[in-house]
C-alpha cells in the first residue's frame, strides 16, 4: 500500500520519514508505533525490514567506497563496511544493483559516479534486503526525465510485489499511481491525513 506525504520545504516531510525509520527522536509526548514491533523493541529488527532513501545519504556515504560496498553496507545497516564482505552480502548487493540496472557500477568508486548513477546505488541500497516497507524521501529529485521514469517504474514494481511505500515529495505527479492515502504537512503540523484526494 503506497502512501504520500507532501508539503512545502520545511514542512516536516524529511523529519517524519527519519522518525519513522528511527533516525530522529520523537519530541514531547509523541510516539511512533510500528506494526509488528512491540513498544520498546530494538529498532534494528524493524530497520532490517525497511528500505530508506534520502538525499542526505548521497552526501554522507563514503566517496572512496565502491558501489558494491555502499549497497552491502546497507545490508548491514551501516554507512561504511567494517571488515570484508561475506559471500551472502556480495550476492545480495549484486542482485540489488542488477535490479536497478547498476551492476556495471559495482567496482566504481562512489565519489566518481554521476548524480543519477549515485541515486541508482541508493535505490539498490534501500532494496538490498528486499524490504517490506520503503521510506522514500524525495527519491526523484535531481534526476533527468529518463532516470526519473526508470526510478518510478522501480518503485511501482516494488509495490506490485507487495512492498508498502511511504514517499515524501512536492509534486502529485511523483506519487505512485497506486497511492491510497496522503498526508499533507505545513509548518510541522498535519493539514490533511486520509484517503487520497482526487
Phi, psi and omega in degrees: 000109178276144178226154182239135169248130182219165181157171182290169174304137179082007183279343178115008183298310182295321178297319179300309182295322177297322178292320178299320181282340178103016180274335182239137174291153177266125186277168174058228181267008185288163177206151174248124177251125182247126181303134178083002180236124179291149177303133179085357179291152179298140182292337184303322179296317177294315184294334176292340180258001184236136172261141184229131177225126178215148181304328181299328180299325182300333180265334186276334186287149185293124184290339181273351179282152176282162177302319179300317180294322178299315181291317179296326176297326175297325175300320180277345182080029180234169176276325184229144178289140173244102184098174185280160180288139172273160184301318182292327178292319178298315179299315181295318181294319179294320179297319180293319177296321177298321181299327181261013181058042181236017183298328178294348180268355192309319184265358180283146176289138183303321181291347180266353185280150172290169180302314181295320178295317179298322179293324176298320178296321177296320176298315179300319178299319180291333185262355191300330180264012183050062189292156173275342182223133173246126175251110188242115180257109180048055188291341185256000181300132176084359180269145176285169186305319181293318179294321180297315180298318179297318180293320178295322176294323178298314179297316179299322177296321177297317179297317180298331178276002176100009179281134174280143183229134167241120184238131176255127182202169180270324192247137181298331181290353176267351179290145172298144181303329184272005182305128185257331184226158177222154177229118178257126181247151175206121180060032179080008180239156179279125175260329176205138174216121180166200181298143180304129179276152181293000000 
